[in-house]
């Protein structure tokens, strides 16, 4: 819930430090979106209060709330995509690439539950967040689909509709794992590596025993 405590008045940035205020606005918006019970209700006034400025001051940096939120979402998408890409850099073969990307996705989502909910929870209305802000999610799906296709076809690139659907189904499974784990973490879940290995086994035609040694820390 939104805190009723009033922040201390913000000191005016010295001349030429407008970029600092812009970064403060971005950081405050990211923090609020990740911690609010209903991030879809975020307002410019709340962002301004979090930073300690008048709402009108925001317009010198972002034309409206949607542009500010879109910028924050793009940053989070980029962060997740880079995390997945970095995890797969040392993969020696297609299946290892897929495992590394999926493990990175799951771990990021569990370690950043608020950010993950904002990205993939579906609660942000289109009038606040333009659809273009969600387009980066298609890039994530594409990377998973390509990696899955290569793992399933011995390293050969596959770009047909069936490969895309297979990637979509795997993404749905990973999303369900993260969402349920975040919402019901007190349940007696099997170990997370086991859940990931068995999920990937269902979607690759490989055994969980074959996938488990490819998991980080194995």
N, C-alpha and C positions, 0 to 999 in steps of 0.2 A: 504494500500500500504506500501511497505517496506520503512522505514525511511532512509534518506540519511545521517543523523547525525552519526558521528563516536563515538563509546563509548570510554570512557577513558581507557587507558591501564590497564589491570588487574594485580594486584600485585600477584606475585608467592606465592602459598600456601607454608607454612613451610613444612619441611620434615615430612612425616607421615600423611599429611592431603589430600591425594589423594581422599579420600572418599568425602571430601568437594567439590572438583572440579567435581566429578561425580554427586553429587546432584545439583550443579549449572548448569551442562549441561542438566540434566533432567528438572529442573525448566525453563531454557531458552527455551528448545524445546517445553514444554507444553505451555508456554506463546506465543511463535510464532505461533504454530498451532492454538491456540484459537483466535488470533487477525489478522492473515494474511487474505487478501481477497481470496487468492488461496493457502491454506495450502499444497496442493499437489505439489507446486513448491519449497517447503523448501529445502535448501541445507545445507551441513555440514559447508560450509563457512559462511552462515548466522548465524548458531548456534555459531560457533567460534567467530564471530564478536560480537554477543550479550553478550557473556561471557567475551570477551577481551583476547582471546588466539589464538595461531596459530592452523589452522585446524588439523595439524598432532597430536596435543596434545590429540585430542578426541580419537584416536585409542588405547590409553592406557586404555580406559574405555569401549568403544563399538567398535566392529569390523567394523561397517558400519552404514550408516544413517538409514537403515531399522531396525536394532537392537535397535537403540536409540528410534525411533518412536514407535516400537513395545512395548518397555518398558513403554513409556508414555501412550500409549493407554491401556495397561493392568492396569496401575494405575487408569485410569479414569473408566474403566469397574469395577474394584474392588470397587472404591468409590461409584459408582452408585448402585452396587449390595448390598453393605453394608448399604447404605441409605434406600433401599427398604426393606432389611431384618430387619433393626432396626425399621422401621415404623410399621412393621407387628407383632412385638414381643408381643405387648399387645392385639392383636386382640382376641376377645372372641369366634368368630365363623367364618366359612369359608368365608362368604360374607364380613365380616369386614376385614379379611386378604387380600382378593383381592382388596378391596377399598383402603386399606392402601398402598399396593404395587404400585397400579396404580397412586394414588395421588402423592406418593413420586417420581415416574418416571417422571410424567408430571412436577412437580415443579422443580426437578433437571434440566430437559432439558430447562426449561424457565429461570431458574436462571443462567445457564451456557450455553448460546447459542453457543459460540465458541467451547467449548469442545463437546457439543452435535453434532454440525455440523461435527466435525472431526470424531467422533465415528460412526455416522449413516448417514452422508451425501453422502457417496459412492464415493467421489472424489479422495481418495487416491489410486494411481495405485498399482497393485499387486507387481510390481517389486520393489517398495519402501517399501511397507508394506506387509510382507508375510501373507498368509491366516491364519496362526496360530494366528496372532494378532487379528483376527476377531472371533476366536472361542469362546471367552468369551461371545460374544453376544448370543450364543446358550444357555448358562447358564441362562441368563436373560429371554430368551424366555421360557426355561423350567420352571423357577419359576412362570412365569405368567400363563403358560398352566396348571401346577399342581394346582395352586390356583384357577383358573377359573373352572377346572374340579370339585374340591371339593365343590366350591360354587354352582355349577349347579347340584351336585349329593349328596347333604346333607352330606358333609364331607367325602364321600368315595373317595379313591384314584382311579383315572382313567388314564391309560397310553396308551390307544390305539391311532391309527392314527387320529381318529376323534377329540380327545381331543387336540392333537398337532395342528391340523388345526384350531380349535377354538381359541387356544391361539395365533396362528400366525395372525389370522384375528383381534383379539383384539389388538395385538401389532401394527399391521398396522394402526389401528384407532388411537391409542395413539401417534404413530409417526407422523401421519398426523396432529393431533391436535397440537403437539409441534412445528413441522416444520412451519405450517401455522401461528401459533400464534407468533413465533419468526420473521418470514419474513414479516408479515402484522399486526403488533401489533397496528397500528393506526386505524384499522377498528373498527367499533362499535360492538365488540364482546359481546355476553352475558357474564355474570359473569363466571369466570373460574370454580368455583364449580358446577355451573349448567351444563356447557359443559361436565365436567367429569362425573357427575351423569347420564346425558342422554346418553353419550357414553357407560357407563357400563350397563345401562338399556338395550340397544340394544343387548348387548352380553351376558347377564345373564338371560334374561327372567324375571327379576325383574323390578319393577317400579322405576322411578327416585325418587318418593316420599319415597320409601323404602330405597333407597341408600343414599339419601341426609343426613339423620341423622348420618350416619357412617363417613361422611367426617370430617376431622380435623377441629376443631373450631365450629362444629355444636352443 
